[in-house]
Amino acid sequence: MLGLPTELREISGELTPESVVTRYPDIAGGMPAKLYGKNRAERVLKSAGRLLPWLLKRVK
């Protein structure tokens, strides 16, 4: 186990469907870029921004 804090584990769980939709557009049922409005995109970016620093520390 990576020791991911609970809050970040929850964020990771929220981001997983986002990565699937953007990586496999046929699953999304449409062009991923058209599925994201401003609010959704900002929410996803904010969540990713909270998770990324923790991940980068572990990669080095």
Contacts in CASP RR format, 6 or more apart in sequence:
PFRMAT RR
TARGET T0000
AUTHOR 0000-0000-0000
METHOD contacts of the structure
MODEL  1
MLGLPTELREISGELTPESVVTRYPDIAGGMPAKLYGKNRAERVLKSAGR
LLPWLLKRVK
2 58 0 8 1.000
4 12 0 8 1.000
4 54 0 8 1.000
5 54 0 8 1.000
8 50 0 8 1.000
8 51 0 8 1.000
8 54 0 8 1.000
11 47 0 8 1.000
11 50 0 8 1.000
11 51 0 8 1.000
12 51 0 8 1.000
14 47 0 8 1.000
15 44 0 8 1.000
15 47 0 8 1.000
15 48 0 8 1.000
15 51 0 8 1.000
18 44 0 8 1.000
20 27 0 8 1.000
21 27 0 8 1.000
21 28 0 8 1.000
21 32 0 8 1.000
21 35 0 8 1.000
22 28 0 8 1.000
22 32 0 8 1.000
25 31 0 8 1.000
25 32 0 8 1.000
28 35 0 8 1.000
36 44 0 8 1.000
END
